[in-house]
Amino acid sequence: MDMTADTTWWWIATGALIAIELGTGTFYLLMLALGTAAAAIAAHLGAGPAGQMLSAALVGGGAVAAWYLVRRGQPQALPSETNPDVNLDIGGQVQVDQWNADGTARVHYRGASWTARYQGQDAPAPGAYVIRAVQGSMLLLDH
């Protein structure tokens, strides 16, 4: 098999991995695409099949391992129901006039009536509360 065919297949594999990554959003596929691109460059430089495979394995596997370590070192994102970056209502303030016997209340927030539930440890009392999470159409409140 000549080197031109080897490089062509490596570049096709690189393009396929990038296309699949664009469709799925799996960033690790881009790391594997780096490996196939390294193998294509190795083929251009005259490396044999073993050298090409070794290049793909070292670069692609190394990139996957490096990205895994980078991601592992970062803090996990909050769930969307409590993440103020996702839900801008979190941190908003509401006024509770009266609590029901079941621990819920009706509050007015952003021009609509919402059901709210208290998340604190002590007994809820009428007053000002802060939205800590949103579950569906229910506001979870705390002081």
C-alpha positions as CSV (number, residue, x, y, z in Angstrom):
1,M,0.0,0.0,0.0
2,D,1.5,3.4,-0.9
3,M,1.7,6.3,1.5
4,T,-0.8,8.4,-0.4
5,A,-3.5,5.9,0.4
6,D,-2.5,5.7,4.0
7,T,-2.7,9.5,4.5
8,T,-6.0,9.6,2.7
9,W,-7.6,7.1,5.0
10,W,-6.2,8.8,8.1
11,W,-7.6,12.2,6.9
12,I,-11.0,10.6,6.1
13,A,-11.0,9.1,9.7
14,T,-10.2,12.5,11.1
15,G,-13.0,14.2,9.2
16,A,-15.5,11.4,10.2
17,L,-14.6,11.8,13.9
18,I,-15.0,15.6,13.7
19,A,-18.4,15.2,11.9
20,I,-19.6,12.7,14.5
21,E,-18.4,15.0,17.3
22,L,-20.4,17.9,15.7
23,G,-23.5,15.7,15.7
24,T,-23.1,14.4,19.3
25,G,-21.2,17.1,21.2
26,T,-18.8,14.5,22.6
27,F,-15.6,16.5,23.0
28,Y,-13.5,13.3,23.5
29,L,-14.0,12.5,19.8
30,L,-12.1,15.7,18.9
31,M,-9.2,14.3,21.0
32,L,-9.3,11.1,19.0
33,A,-9.4,13.2,15.8
34,L,-6.1,14.7,16.9
35,G,-4.7,11.2,17.1
36,T,-5.8,10.4,13.6
37,A,-4.5,13.7,12.3
38,A,-1.1,12.8,13.9
39,A,-1.2,9.5,12.2
40,A,-1.8,11.2,8.8
41,I,1.1,13.5,9.4
42,A,3.3,10.5,10.3
43,A,2.2,8.9,7.1
44,H,3.2,12.1,5.2
45,L,6.6,11.9,6.9
46,G,7.1,8.4,5.7
47,A,6.3,6.4,8.8
48,G,5.1,2.8,8.2
49,P,1.8,1.4,9.4
50,A,3.2,0.6,12.9
51,G,4.5,4.2,13.3
52,Q,1.2,5.6,12.1
53,M,-0.7,3.5,14.6
54,L,1.7,4.4,17.4
55,S,1.3,8.1,16.5
56,A,-2.5,7.8,16.6
57,A,-2.5,5.9,19.9
58,L,0.0,8.2,21.7
59,V,-1.5,11.5,20.5
60,G,-5.2,10.5,20.6
61,G,-4.9,8.5,23.9
62,G,-2.7,11.2,25.5
63,A,-5.2,13.9,24.5
64,V,-8.1,11.9,25.9
65,A,-6.2,11.3,29.1
66,A,-5.2,14.9,29.5
67,W,-8.7,16.2,28.8
68,Y,-10.1,13.7,31.4
69,L,-7.6,15.0,34.0
70,V,-8.5,18.6,33.2
71,R,-12.3,17.9,33.6
72,R,-11.8,15.9,36.7
73,G,-10.0,18.8,38.4
74,Q,-12.9,21.2,37.8
75,P,-15.8,21.5,40.2
76,Q,-19.0,19.8,39.1
77,A,-21.8,22.1,37.8
78,L,-24.8,22.6,40.0
79,P,-28.0,20.9,38.9
80,S,-30.1,23.3,36.7
81,E,-32.8,23.6,39.2
82,T,-30.4,25.3,41.7
83,N,-27.9,26.8,39.3
84,P,-28.2,30.6,39.1
85,D,-26.3,30.6,35.7
86,V,-29.1,28.5,34.2
87,N,-32.1,29.8,36.1
88,L,-32.1,33.6,36.7
89,D,-34.9,33.4,39.2
90,I,-32.6,31.8,41.8
91,G,-31.6,34.5,44.3
92,G,-34.8,36.5,43.6
93,Q,-36.8,37.7,46.6
94,V,-40.5,37.1,47.3
95,Q,-42.9,38.1,50.0
96,V,-44.9,35.4,51.7
97,D,-48.1,36.7,53.4
98,Q,-49.4,33.3,54.7
99,W,-48.2,29.7,54.8
100,N,-50.7,26.8,54.3
101,A,-50.9,23.9,56.7
102,D,-49.2,21.6,54.1
103,G,-46.1,23.8,54.1
104,T,-46.8,25.6,50.8
105,A,-47.7,29.2,50.1
106,R,-48.9,31.2,47.1
107,V,-46.6,34.1,46.2
108,H,-46.6,36.7,43.5
109,Y,-43.3,36.8,41.5
110,R,-42.7,38.3,38.1
111,G,-46.4,39.1,37.6
112,A,-47.6,35.6,38.2
113,S,-48.9,33.5,41.1
114,W,-46.5,30.7,42.1
115,T,-46.7,27.9,44.6
116,A,-43.8,28.0,47.0
117,R,-42.4,25.6,49.6
118,Y,-40.1,26.4,52.5
119,Q,-36.7,24.5,52.6
120,G,-35.4,25.7,55.9
121,Q,-35.3,23.8,59.2
122,D,-37.3,26.1,61.4
123,A,-41.1,26.8,61.1
124,P,-41.9,29.1,58.2
125,A,-43.4,32.5,59.1
126,P,-44.8,35.3,56.9
127,G,-42.1,37.6,55.6
128,A,-39.4,38.0,52.9
129,Y,-37.8,34.9,51.4
130,V,-35.1,34.1,48.8
131,I,-35.7,31.7,46.0
132,R,-33.1,28.9,46.3
133,A,-34.4,26.5,43.6
134,V,-37.1,26.1,41.0
135,Q,-38.7,22.7,40.6
136,G,-41.2,22.8,37.7
137,S,-43.6,25.6,38.6
138,M,-42.7,25.5,42.4
139,L,-40.4,27.9,44.0
140,L,-38.3,26.5,46.9
141,L,-37.6,29.2,49.4
142,D,-35.2,29.9,52.3
143,H,-34.2,32.9,54.3
